Amino acid sequence: MDQPRPPRELRPIPSGSPADTHQAELAKGRMRLDAMRAHHIDLSRWFLGEELYETDLFFIAVMARSYSLVDGFISAFDSWNPAVMAPLLRLQIDSLARVAYLAKVPKVEKLALYLIGGGEFRKLKDTDGKNLSDRRLVEHSQEAHPWIEDVYKATSGWVHFSPAHISAAVQLTPDESSDESFLKLFGGIPIRPEQIPLSALEELLGAMTQATNDLFGYVEIWAATKQAKLEPAA
């Protein structure tokens, strides 16, 4: 039985991956995202230590989820699988929006304690009296992350069965070989690599990298804040 790959070990680009087929456009980004996957371990070690706060427990859960999402995204990317890549990106945006909101509230520890105790954002209201639904959390994070709403809307279409799945699996084009108004069908199961535009792969890879990098930024801020708390006064 194969043993799990060590989490800090980098994953070489396999033969047949989009990053192998389109090396000039995708290889560097794919390798960067994999390095970020491994960096989850070192970054988590930075804020963890002998003394733990409620916020630490929240960020442990966030980083564990993020590692799994990035790891799964890379596997789906290497397999030309946008039907899995896009929902995983949507879940990473979900985490980023929650962390971004946590960073805005005045009583971070209180909210973190509520969440690690099993509480849910959607059962809370913001200062405008609106429930903190996924969409509302994205709206709150829009100022810090201007790109997030467009990507949220685009990837949400992949979470539930939608026209995004149909257009990816089946394409209809005019049959130029016929004088009649016939359509030619092109598609396959699974979705063929030639059906996936290079631009779509670039956008998915770029957005997952951006979302993960922005998430890391909040973790780094918390790590620095915690370190300052623990340092003895001069």
HUPE-V654896 format. One record per residue. SS is DSSP state (@ for helix, = for strand, . for the rest). PHI is phi in whole degrees, -180 to 180 (999 if undefined). PSI is psi in whole degrees, 0 to 359 (none if undefined). Layout:
{{SS & PHI & PSI} {SS & PHI & PSI}}
This chain:
{{. & 999 & 131} {. & -67 & 140} {. & -86 & 147} {. & -59 & 145} {. & -68 & 136} {. & -55 & 135} {. & -63 & 334} {. & -92 & 357} {. & -80 & 128} {. & -71 & 151} {. & -104 & 109} {. & -60 & 151} {. & -69 & 119} {. & -77 & 158} {. & -62 & 133} {. & 95 & 348} {. & -64 & 153} {@ & -54 & 326} {@ & -71 & 342} {@ & -86 & 320} {@ & -71 & 320} {. & -117 & 65} {@ & -60 & 316} {@ & -62 & 324} {@ & -91 & 328} {@ & -120 & 339} {@ & -62 & 314} {@ & -62 & 316} {@ & -66 & 320} {@ & -63 & 318} {@ & -69 & 324} {@ & -65 & 316} {@ & -64 & 323} {@ & -67 & 322} {@ & -64 & 324} {@ & -67 & 322} {@ & -56 & 311} {@ & -67 & 329} {@ & -69 & 342} {@ & -53 & 323} {@ & -68 & 308} {@ & -66 & 321} {@ & -67 & 322} {@ & -67 & 322} {@ & -64 & 332} {@ & -65 & 317} {@ & -92 & 349} {. & -90 & 149} {. & -171 & 197} {. & -66 & 324} {. & -102 & 126} {. & -117 & 142} {. & -111 & 168} {@ & -57 & 320} {@ & -64 & 328} {@ & -59 & 316} {@ & -64 & 322} {@ & -62 & 314} {@ & -71 & 331} {@ & -60 & 314} {@ & -64 & 318} {@ & -62 & 315} {@ & -72 & 324} {@ & -64 & 317} {@ & -66 & 316} {@ & -62 & 317} {@ & -58 & 312} {@ & -63 & 321} {@ & -65 & 315} {@ & -66 & 318} {@ & -61 & 314} {@ & -67 & 323} {@ & -62 & 316} {@ & -63 & 318} {@ & -62 & 316} {@ & -67 & 321} {@ & -62 & 312} {@ & -65 & 341} {. & -101 & 9} {. & 57 & 51} {. & -121 & 79} {@ & -66 & 335} {@ & -68 & 342} {@ & -103 & 322} {@ & -57 & 311} {@ & -64 & 313} {@ & -63 & 325} {@ & -66 & 321} {@ & -63 & 319} {@ & -60 & 321} {@ & -69 & 325} {@ & -68 & 322} {@ & -63 & 322} {@ & -58 & 314} {@ & -66 & 315} {@ & -61 & 317} {@ & -63 & 323} {@ & -70 & 318} {@ & -66 & 321} {@ & -62 & 321} {@ & -70 & 318} {@ & -56 & 323} {. & -70 & 343} {. & -92 & 337} {. & -77 & 147} {. & -71 & 330} {. & -113 & 77} {@ & -61 & 315} {@ & -61 & 321} {@ & -64 & 316} {@ & -67 & 318} {@ & -61 & 319} {@ & -64 & 320} {@ & -62 & 317} {@ & -71 & 316} {@ & -72 & 345} {. & -86 & 3} {. & 105 & 1} {. & -70 & 159} {. & -123 & 143} {@ & -58 & 319} {@ & -64 & 346} {@ & -94 & 1} {. & -104 & 161} {= & -120 & 148} {. & -86 & 186} {. & -68 & 344} {. & -91 & 3} {. & 80 & 13} {. & -98 & 140} {= & -64 & 142} {. & -84 & 68} {. & -72 & 171} {@ & -56 & 313} {@ & -64 & 321} {@ & -67 & 321} {@ & -64 & 322} {@ & -64 & 319} {@ & -60 & 318} {@ & -65 & 328} {@ & -89 & 357} {. & -61 & 322} {. & -64 & 317} {. & -79 & 333} {. & -133 & 80} {. & -58 & 336} {. & -81 & 346} {@ & -68 & 323} {@ & -68 & 318} {@ & -62 & 317} {@ & -70 & 322} {@ & -59 & 313} {@ & -65 & 318} {@ & -66 & 318} {@ & -80 & 336} {@ & -62 & 331} {@ & -65 & 340} {@ & -91 & 346} {@ & -74 & 315} {. & -105 & 152} {. & -59 & 128} {. & -152 & 179} {@ & -57 & 337} {@ & -61 & 320} {@ & -69 & 321} {@ & -66 & 312} {@ & -67 & 332} {@ & -75 & 326} {@ & -88 & 328} {= & -135 & 130} {= & -123 & 136} {= & -114 & 127} {= & -133 & 153} {= & -60 & 138} {. & -86 & 100} {. & -72 & 346} {. & -83 & 355} {. & -118 & 144} {. & -78 & 341} {. & -82 & 165} {. & -87 & 64} {. & -92 & 155} {= & -111 & 145} {= & -103 & 130} {= & -98 & 134} {= & -132 & 128} {= & 179 & 186} {. & 178 & 165} {. & -125 & 118} {. & -72 & 176} {. & -59 & 130} {. & -79 & 147} {@ & -54 & 323} {@ & -70 & 348} {@ & -84 & 347} {. & -101 & 114} {. & -63 & 144} {@ & -57 & 322} {@ & -61 & 324} {@ & -67 & 319} {@ & -64 & 318} {@ & -63 & 318} {@ & -67 & 317} {@ & -64 & 314} {@ & -64 & 316} {@ & -65 & 319} {@ & -69 & 321} {@ & -66 & 321} {@ & -65 & 316} {@ & -64 & 314} {@ & -62 & 319} {@ & -70 & 319} {@ & -64 & 318} {@ & -66 & 323} {@ & -63 & 317} {@ & -58 & 324} {@ & -59 & 318} {@ & -68 & 322} {@ & -65 & 320} {@ & -65 & 320} {@ & -63 & 316} {@ & -64 & 318} {@ & -61 & 316} {@ & -67 & 321} {@ & -64 & 316} {@ & -65 & 318} {@ & -61 & 320} {@ & -66 & 325} {@ & -64 & 322} {@ & -84 & 343} {. & -71 & 134} {. & -65 & 144} {. & -64 & 144} {. & -72 & none}}
